[in-house]
């Protein structure tokens, strides 16, 4: 037995443990900051005077956003690395467990794209405006719209996070994720329903159905609405999973 083989960390199981550990730690950072932004920072900023809010955006939000976006990168990279070393065959992804983890990956990758493609891109405009105003410059008229776009995507990510986490954790713990390979019809029905709901939510967050308050955007208008929507989505997604695949 070589030294490498005698140290469990250098075995496939050890590497899996390492990637899983990193994935959990950086995932906590990502989702924790997501909840901080939605449930703490945004409501607090809404009660601040403009000068105090601009200062907080400059000094606080900019730093939090750095950790937020790079924690998202680390979470996705470590998760894909873990998936790669697990050596699952194609049959696994046709099983309830494989479909559960695939669904959580769909949500997580969508959230990642929202972070870098929408939230951070628009928050750069907001941060630049706050710094410019503090320096005595004129306010950027595009900043309000950019902030709104970032808010919609951030609230949608909070909504996605609840079914994402439930299915990811449930893969290894729910009794009904164990079982035989599912038929093509069962998988097709599940993905059709899941996909339609997922894409409608995302299009709503992107402003395809409008960007102002009210109507379909009511789920984003307050953090309480987002929490309620996320809980309803969680129950609905688990019901779809259980009754179509279990």
N, C-alpha and C positions, 0 to 999 in steps of 0.2 A: 504493500500500500504506500503510495507516494504521499508526501506532506500535503499537497493540494487536495488529494482525495480524503485525507484524514481530517481536514478542516471543513466542516459542513457548509460554510459560506461559499466555498468554491465548487460545490455540487450544484446541479440544476435546481434542486429544491432550495438551496441557500440563495442562489441568484434570484429565484422567484420571490423569496422572502424579502430580499434587499429591495427589489423593484417595488414590491407591494408596500413595504414600509415607507419608502420615499414617496410613492404615489399617495398614500394616506396623509403624510405630513404636509406635502405641498398642496394637496387637495383641500385640507382643512384651511390652509392659508387663503386659497383662492375663494372657496365658498364662504369662509368667514368674512372676508373683505366684501364679498358681494352682499351679504346680509348687513354688514355695517353700512355700506353706501345706501342701501334701500331703506333700512329700518331706523337708522340713526342719523346719518349725515344729511340726507335730502330733507327730512322733516326739520332738522335743526337749522339748516341753511335757509329754509323758508321763513323762519322766525327772526333771522338776523337782519340788521341794517346793511345796506349795500356795501359800505366801506369794510365792515367786519367780515362780510361774506367774501368779498374779493381777497382780503388778506388770508382768510382760511383756505380759499381755493388755491392761492399761491403757495402757502406754507404747508398746509395739511393735505389737501386733496391731491396735489401733484405727487407728493411722496407716497400716499396710499395707492394711487393709481399705478406707480412704478411696481410696487410689490404685487399688486393685483394682476397686472397683465403678464408679468414674468412668472408668477405662480401658476397662471393658466397654462403657459408654455410648459413648465416643468410637470404639471399634472398630466397633460396630454402625452408628452414624450415618455414619461415613466409608465403611464398606462399602456401605451402601445408597445413599449419594451417588455413589459410584463406579459402582454398578450403574445408577443413573439417567442418568448422562451417557454411558454406553457405547452407548445407543440400540440395544439388541438387539431384534430382532423376535421374534415368537412362535415362528418356526421354530428360533431358537437354543436355546430351552428344550426343544425336542424332539430336540436333537442330543446326542451323548455329552458334549460339553463343557458344554452348558447343564444337563444333568442332574447332572453332577459338581458344578458350582458351586451348583446348587439344593440338592443333598444337604448340602454344606458349610454353606449358609445355614441349613438345617433344624437341624443340630447347633449352630451358633453361636447361633441365636435361642433354642434350648432352654437352652443354657448361660447366656445372658443372663437369661432368666426365672428360672433357678435361682439366679443371683447375687442378684438383687434380691428375688425372691419367697420364697426359702428361706434362702439362706446369710446375707445381710445381716439379714433380719428376725430370725433366730434368734441371730445373733452380737450383736445389740444387747442381747439378754437376758443373754448371757454377759458382755459388757463391763460392763453395769450392775451385774451381780452382783459382778464382780471389784472394781469401784470401791467398792461398798457394803461388802464384806467388809474391804477395806483401811481404810475409814473407821471400822471397828468394828461394823458392822451384822451382822445375821444373814444367812446364806447363803440364796439363793433356791432352793427345791427344784425349780423349773422349769428352772434353768440347765443341769443335766446333760442333760435331755431335749432342750433347745434346741441344746446343743453337739453332741449325737448327730445330730440332724436336719441341722444345717449340715454335719457331716462326711460324711454319706451323699451329700448333693447335691454337695459339693466333690469327693469321690472320683469320683462319676459324671461330673462335668465333666471331670476329668482323663482318664477313659476316652474320653469323646466327643471330646476334643481331638485324639487321634491320627488317626482316620479323617477328621475335619473338616479338619485341616491337610493331610493327604495328598491329598484330593480338591480342595481349594482350590488348592494348588500344582500338582497334576497337571493341572488344567484347561488350563494353558498349556504343559505340558511332556510329558505322556504322549502317545505316538503314537496310542493308541486312543481319545483324546478327540476326534480329528479325524474327520469323516465326514459321512455323509448323515443326513437326518432319520429317526429311528427310527419303527417302526410303533407303533400304540396298544397292541398286545399286548405288545410288548417293553417299552415304558415301564411298562405296567400291572403286569407281572410284577416288574419291578425295584422299583417303588414299594411293591408289596404286601409283598414280602419285607423290604425296607429298613424300611418303616413298622412292621411287626410287631416286629422286633428292637429298633428305636428306642423304641417305646412300652413294651415289656416292661422294658427297662433303666430308663426313667424312672419307671415305676410301682414298680419295685424300690427306686429311690433315694428315692421319696416315702414309703416304708414301707407300701405297700399289702399287701405279702406278709409284713409283720412289720418290726420296727425293731431287735430285739436282734441280737447277734452270731450268726454261724453261718448255716446253711441258705443261702438265696439271697443273704444279705448278706455271705457269706464274701469276696466280691470287694472289699468295702470295709474288711475288718477290719484290713488292713495296707497300707501304701503299696506294698509289693512285689506284693501280690495285685492291686492296682489297675493297676500297670504291666503285669503279665502279662496281665490281662484286656483292657487297652487294646491291647496288641500283637496278641492273638488277634482282637479285634474289627476292628482295622486290616486284617489279612490277609483275614479273612472278607468285610469290606465291599469291598475291592478285588477279591476273587475274584467276588463277586456282580456288581460293576460290569463287570468284564472279560468274564465268560462270558455275561452276559445282554445286554450292550449293545455289546460290541466287535465 
